[in-house]
Amino acid sequence: MTTRIDRRFADLAREGRAGLVTFVMAGDPDYDTSLAIVRALPKAGADVIEIGMPFTDPMADGPAIQAAGLRALKAGQTLKKTLQLVREFRMSDPDTPVVLMGYYNPVYIYGVESFLADAIAAGVDGLIVVDLPPEEDGELCVPALKAGLNFIRLATPTTDDERLPAVLTNTSGFVYYVSITGITGSATPNASRVSDAVRRIKRHTGLPVAVGFGVRTAQNARDIAQDADAVVVGSALIDRLRDSLDDKGRATSGTVQAVTALASELADGVRSVRRVAAQ
């Protein structure tokens, strides 16, 4: 089954460029503002949208995304509301791929079968569940694939050639390469090392490789787009959102524009790198 993610990366290859994947937290700082941001991101240049599922105990997220999750939870965001957000987004955008990213606990509590059915009905295209290793594929990965969702796995600088085949088993849509050793937003990736890593991963798979963690500027994005099939940005967008809030942590008239302005800058950086287009 061909998904929106598959089609989008095929389109990017034909256009001869990398894509921009933007991450935002569902419900941050409130439901309506979050929905407005998600709706505005494709026009700002996002090719794929990752939406965080707020969780109280994230293990891979740095301070910015942890704080975003807590703001969302405080505002009443739930997994059901996150699926509703995707559903409302789909009313005006039938094409942009949407990936939900987060942790297994909320999905487990929701119920895997119910979650997958509701996610597909809402218009979700893929899942990134960072605390489910390949050894636990039966929990969610295999059921998700059977249901028609892409299951996207993380590879890291410590994922060696012996481990990589296990990571790639049952992975679909794209491979998410974590460019640093650490949590989100904690360092800037080294473009040369990323290039070597992307080439190594591509020796093991024909899937597109997206690179994230630590990309903050248009120049960072441009550097990573030299080799990666997509550039993922999250913490920098969350920081822009946070800086736009009032002293009580509430959205202001400039919040949506603050996030989309940075997304546009990043998109310009990614799109400035041209490649030989696929035939």
Disulfide bonds with the S-S distance in Angstrom:
none
